[in-house]
């Protein structure tokens, strides 16, 4: 039973670290908006 508890604690810590990392990315990283353009093939326009 102690090995199961240790396993669950390690999994919980890893999940918590992943959650905190994602929350930090959301809080501190601001995406840079930029213009996007994509050329359309001629066959799409000639329908």
VENUR-V694535 format. One record per pair of residues at least 12 apart in sequence whose C-alpha atoms are under 6 Angstrom apart, sorted by the first residue. I is the first residue (numbers start at 0). J is the second residue. Records with the same first field share a line. If there is no record, write none. Layout:
I = J / J
This chain:
none
